[in-house]
Amino acid sequence: MARRHLTPQDWSTAALRAMARGGVAAVSVNALAGELGTTRGSFYWHFKDRDALLTAALEMWEHDSTTALISELGGITDPRQRLTALFTAALGQEDINGLEPAIVAHADHPAVAPVLRRVTERRIAYLTELFTDLGLAPAPARRQAVTTYATYLGWLELRRSACDLVPEVATTGPIATAALEHLIGELARSAMHQAEPE
């Protein structure tokens, strides 16, 4: 049977899966080659070294989880519907379980830091824009964006570390669906309340 030709994306996806399982240290060329059923030579065909793989993997995560998602939401004109769609996508089924908390846990790693900073900045800017569209002035919109983003990160960390104790943060099921609807409702309600004139 012929071996499938691996792409840089295959290696990057494998690196992200390893990172979700064990952090940056788990991204080992030998281990990934074994997982992918190939040799180290295949790796070096695409990447100069492990750091180049880490950068490519993190940039792929940045594109898929932030740039592409924001672009997909661009066609939704109603800001409340956009908020609902954003949180449904962001807190729905994860492509790689536990990836986001694993990346955040390595915020000071030289390969992770610049990408994570760009992602954080872009996401908070997008949320600020969204809450401005819901009627908040710039300063309260920024505060609501930061609160919302912190809620998102906490939700994912609970899912990774205590989903058995907090079934509300699971990706599927009636309890999780109701909890996600409640969260979105509370975020939108808080923004609308702040936007109301005194």
C-alpha positions in Angstrom: 0.0 0.0 0.0 1.4 3.4 -1.0 2.1 5.9 1.8 0.1 9.1 1.6 2.1 12.2 0.8 2.0 14.5 3.9 1.5 18.2 3.7 2.7 21.0 6.0 -0.9 21.2 7.2 -0.8 17.5 8.2 2.3 18.1 10.3 0.8 21.3 11.7 -2.4 19.6 12.7 -0.4 16.8 14.4 1.6 19.4 16.2 -1.5 21.1 17.5 -3.0 17.8 18.7 0.3 17.1 20.5 0.2 20.5 22.1 -3.4 20.0 23.3 -2.3 16.7 24.9 0.9 17.8 26.5 1.9 21.4 25.8 4.7 22.7 23.7 7.1 20.0 25.0 4.9 17.3 23.5 5.6 18.6 20.0 8.4 16.2 19.1 9.4 15.5 15.5 10.1 11.8 16.3 6.8 11.3 18.1 4.8 13.1 15.3 6.6 11.1 12.6 5.5 7.9 14.4 2.0 9.2 14.8 1.8 10.1 11.2 3.4 6.9 10.1 6.3 8.5 8.3 10.0 9.4 8.8 11.8 12.5 10.0 12.8 13.0 6.4 9.2 13.9 5.5 9.3 16.5 8.3 12.5 18.1 7.0 11.0 18.2 3.5 8.5 20.8 4.8 10.2 22.4 7.8 13.7 23.7 8.7 13.3 22.7 12.4 10.8 22.1 15.2 10.5 25.9 15.8 9.4 26.4 12.2 6.7 23.7 12.7 5.5 25.3 15.9 5.2 28.7 14.2 3.3 27.1 11.2 1.0 25.2 13.5 0.2 28.2 15.6 -0.4 30.4 12.6 -2.8 27.8 11.2 -4.6 27.9 14.5 -4.7 31.7 14.4 -6.2 31.6 10.9 -8.7 28.9 11.5 -9.9 30.0 14.9 -9.8 33.7 14.5 -9.3 35.2 11.0 -11.6 32.7 9.2 -14.2 32.7 11.9 -14.4 36.5 11.9 -14.6 36.5 8.1 -17.5 34.0 8.2 -19.4 36.1 10.6 -19.1 39.2 8.4 -22.3 38.5 6.6 -24.4 38.7 9.7 -25.7 42.2 10.1 -27.6 41.9 13.3 -25.1 42.3 16.2 -27.0 40.0 18.6 -27.2 37.3 16.0 -23.5 37.8 15.3 -22.8 37.4 19.1 -24.9 34.2 19.2 -23.2 32.8 16.1 -19.7 33.7 17.5 -20.3 32.0 20.8 -22.0 29.0 19.3 -19.0 28.5 17.0 -16.3 29.3 19.6 -17.8 27.2 22.4 -19.3 24.4 20.2 -17.5 21.3 19.2 -13.8 21.8 19.3 -11.6 20.6 16.4 -8.9 19.7 18.9 -10.1 19.3 22.5 -8.2 21.4 25.0 -6.0 23.2 22.4 -6.9 26.8 23.5 -6.1 26.3 27.2 -2.8 24.5 26.2 -1.8 27.4 24.1 -2.7 30.0 26.7 -0.7 28.0 29.3 2.4 28.5 27.2 1.9 32.2 26.7 5.5 33.0 27.5 7.0 30.5 25.0 8.9 32.3 22.2 6.9 30.6 19.5 3.5 31.0 21.2 3.8 34.5 22.5 3.6 36.6 19.3 0.8 34.5 17.8 -1.2 34.5 21.0 -0.8 38.2 21.4 -2.1 38.8 17.9 -5.0 36.5 18.4 -5.9 38.1 21.8 -5.7 41.6 20.3 -7.8 40.7 17.3 -10.5 38.9 19.3 -10.8 41.6 21.8 -11.0 44.2 19.1 -13.7 42.2 17.3 -15.7 41.8 20.5 -15.3 45.5 21.2 -16.7 46.3 17.7 -19.5 43.8 18.3 -20.5 45.4 21.6 -20.2 48.9 20.0 -22.6 47.7 17.3 -25.0 46.6 20.2 -25.0 50.3 21.3 -22.2 50.6 23.9 -19.9 53.6 23.9 -16.2 52.6 23.2 -15.0 52.4 26.8 -17.8 50.2 28.1 -17.7 48.1 24.9 -14.0 47.4 25.5 -14.7 46.4 29.2 -17.5 44.1 28.0 -15.2 42.6 25.4 -12.5 41.8 28.0 -15.1 40.3 30.3 -16.6 38.3 27.5 -13.2 37.0 26.4 -12.2 36.1 30.0 -15.5 34.2 30.2 -14.7 32.3 27.0 -11.2 31.3 28.2 -12.6 30.2 31.6 -15.4 28.2 29.9 -12.8 26.3 27.8 -10.5 25.7 30.8 -13.5 24.3 32.8 -14.3 22.0 29.9 -10.7 20.8 29.8 -10.2 20.4 33.5 -13.6 19.7 35.1 -16.2 18.8 32.5 -17.3 15.9 34.7 -18.1 18.3 37.5 -19.5 21.1 35.3 -21.5 19.4 32.6 -22.8 22.9 31.5 -19.5 23.5 29.7 -19.6 20.3 27.6 -19.8 20.6 23.8 -23.1 18.7 23.5 -26.2 17.7 25.4 -29.2 19.5 26.7 -27.6 20.8 29.8 -24.7 22.3 27.8 -27.1 23.7 25.2 -29.2 25.5 27.8 -26.0 26.8 29.6 -24.6 28.2 26.3 -27.9 29.9 25.5 -28.0 31.4 29.0 -24.4 32.6 28.7 -25.1 34.3 25.3 -28.3 35.8 26.6 -26.6 37.2 29.7 -23.7 38.7 27.6 -26.2 40.3 25.2 -28.5 41.5 28.0 -25.6 43.1 29.9 -24.5 44.9 26.8 -28.0 46.1 26.0 -28.5 47.3 29.6 -25.2 49.2 29.5 -26.3 50.8 26.2 -29.6 52.1 27.6 -29.6 55.8 28.4 -29.6 56.6 32.1 
